[in-house]
Amino acid sequence: MLRRLQVKNYVLIDSLDIEFPEGLVIITGQTGAGKSILLGSISLVLGSKADAAVIGDSADNCVVEAEFDIGRDDSALRHLLEENDIEAEDDRLVLRRVVSRSGRARAFANDSPVSAGVLSSLSAHLIDIHSQHQTLLLSDRRFQLSALDHYAGNSLLLDRCAALYREYISLKADLDDLNAKIARIEGERDYDQARYSQLESANLRDGELEALEAEQRQLANAEEIKDSLYAVETLFSSDDEGGRLSLDAILRESTKRLERISQYVPGITSVLERIASARVELDDILAEISDMDSRTEVSQERLQQVEDRLSLLYGLMQKFSCRDIAGLVAVRDSLKAVLHDSSAFVERRAELEARLDTVTGNLASVAGQLHDTRLKAAPSFAHAVQDSIRSLELQHAVFEVSLQEAPLSASGKDSAVFLFSSTGRNAVELSRCASGGEMSRIMLCLKEMMARYTMMPTMIFDEIDTGVSGSVADKMGSMICRMGDNMQVFAITHLPQVAAKGKAHYLVSKITDTVSGKTSTTIARLSPEERVMEMARMLSGSEVTSAAIENARTLLSLSDKGD
């Protein structure tokens, strides 16, 4: 239940700190006093959309804080608190919302920062607010089905159905995406296969291009290479006809002559060693040059083969927009993976189709169970609502529930239609025949019944008695009062018959400061005598007469006896 409400700088509310009791809480006030502002502040702390426009004049931010007592047996709420790491000390939950001038809003639950979504989820377990225009929900078939489900106790089946439906939608989306991929791959299969085959048949090898380019340069200049190598070999070798000694012969002769004088010249020994080393090095050089000469091939046929291969590789690189062989290999492997993925996707599709068939079967089974429970509960539900409506001076009213088949959804395959007749004849769809006052009475009956089955700790009625008066208003007030026996109920009303019910009466008023001219809204609990005067105002209007005061006392006295 809502234990305490603190508001700072919310529209016309400068500062408010007020506590509320259990049971029925009556809230009244003149039109324009600020009852909707008070309700707006509560909606803000419960997670409604934040707007910087709600911040009062000359304030930097607005703060709304609501303190709730939470039951130990509310396992759903406590599970939600645990999921979001929110500690509930002493069975108390404090929600706080702070809105800054920039429009940025922050939310807290027991001083732990939470998102607006978490705040809304928590609020769904704390308060049900019935606004002035919520009777429009009576025309909403989703609301009608929800009312029947609450009566039938279908919460577990609905949770199961919603979970299966989410899985069904997810699997169907995955299957649709997979089918699109397979269709795209199949549509491009011939093209991709041709491209892959071309690259695969090329027998690509990383580094081949550089080797071929080097070989092509050598083959293209083979004759010049052999001529140069032969000339070097000739220089190393003797020329008997020209009388020129070879380099080796020159070094041998030099060695002989230096050995003769080595005993006379101390440095000759090192020179001889160096000449010997030079002879060994020259022999190696000559052998390597001879080997190069023998390996150098002058072959136009091989040159043609190399140039043909290079032409193929260059063509592939241009076609596939690659800079080297490694790029071509990557494209080839990618195409291979795509062609392989097609078969993998087909296998995946078979798995998804099997799972989807299973989930669809389970979903159909749960939807069938929901249909059966609704079909069974509909007559007694309609009878209970009808009895409740007739107790509000619609003695001949008929209320029926028609179940119709609907497209499969998270709530099953049913659509509920409420049928109504105030005269007892020719019941038709509720939204087509009920007046505003009848709508208010029907909605109150439904809310009273839903509250009984949902165990909602707090309910706020914002002028649910619109369109009724007199004894009907008195009976609606009594119904609201009975609801207050088992839960906390706030009734915002303009009707004295309703306002006379319950024990706690709060007045919303607008006050203007005579010095600054500033207007603000406040709320205060009325004393017994103040309550009499407020009731008298509601009975007589702007001028409170002694007769109105006496009437108010009588009305309150009768309500006390009725309570």
MOQUI-V296212 format. One record per pair of residues at least 24 apart in sequence whose ideal C-beta (glycine too) atoms are under 6 Angstrom apart, sorted by sequence separation. I is the first residue (numbers start at 1). J is the second residue. D is the distance in whole Angstrom. If there is no record, write none. Layout:
i: <I:I>
j: <J:J>
d: <D:D>
This chain:
i: <86:251:440:473:477:12:68:397:473:11:86:398:440:505:67:396:400:440:507:251:394:396:440:465:66:374:398:463:437:457:458:459:460:461:462:465:10:65:436:437:448:444:64:465:7:84:63:247:448:61:62:61:496:374:60:80:370:496:11:371:496:10:367:9:367:9:77:50:52:392:9:45:236:52:10:45:9:44:389:8:50:500:233:389:500:7:232:388:68:501:6:500:229:385:5:4:229:3:229:2:3:1:47:226:225:47:47:222:223:47:222:46:393:392:392:219:216:215:212:212:212:209:209:208:206:206:204:204:204:199:196:195:192:192:185:182:181:178:178:175:174:171:171:168:167:164:168:164:164:164:161:160:157:157:154:152:152:152:148:151:151:148:165:162:161:148:145:144:141:144:138:139:147:150:138:147:150:135:150:135:128:132:127:128:129:130:131:132:130:39:1:2:1:24:35:24:23:24:25:26:27:22:38:28:26:35:34:33:26:33:34:33:24:29:25:26:27:29:29:21:37:1:34:18:14:12:13:12>
j: <110:275:464:497:501:37:93:422:498:37:112:424:466:531:94:423:427:467:534:279:422:424:468:493:95:403:427:492:467:487:488:489:490:491:492:495:41:96:467:468:479:476:97:498:41:118:98:282:483:98:99:100:535:414:101:121:412:538:54:414:539:54:412:55:413:56:125:99:101:441:59:95:286:103:62:97:62:97:442:63:105:555:289:445:556:64:289:445:126:559:65:559:289:445:66:67:292:67:293:68:69:69:116:296:296:119:120:296:298:123:298:123:472:472:475:303:306:306:306:309:310:313:325:325:325:326:325:328:329:332:335:335:335:338:342:345:345:345:349:352:352:355:356:359:359:359:363:362:363:366:366:366:369:370:373:373:374:377:374:377:381:381:410:410:412:416:416:416:415:418:430:431:446:450:439:450:453:439:454:443:456:462:458:459:460:461:462:463:464:462:457:458:458:481:492:484:484:489:490:491:492:488:508:499:499:508:508:508:502:509:510:510:502:507:504:505:506:508:509:504:521:488:521:523:520:520:521:521>
d: <5:6:6:4:4:6:5:5:6:5:5:5:6:5:5:6:5:5:6:5:6:4:6:6:5:6:5:6:4:6:4:5:4:5:5:5:5:4:4:5:6:6:5:5:5:5:5:6:6:6:5:5:5:6:6:6:4:4:6:5:5:6:4:6:5:4:4:5:6:5:4:5:5:4:5:5:4:5:6:5:3:5:6:5:5:5:5:4:6:5:4:4:6:6:5:4:6:5:4:6:5:5:5:5:5:4:4:6:6:5:4:4:5:6:5:4:5:5:6:6:5:6:5:6:5:5:6:5:5:4:4:6:5:6:5:5:6:6:5:5:6:6:5:5:5:6:5:5:4:6:5:5:6:5:6:5:6:4:6:6:4:6:4:4:6:5:4:4:5:5:6:4:5:5:6:6:5:4:6:5:5:5:5:5:5:5:5:5:6:6:5:5:5:5:5:3:4:5:5:6:5:6:6:5:5:5:5:5:5:5:6:5:3:6:5:4:5:3:6:5:5:4:3:6:5:5:5:4>
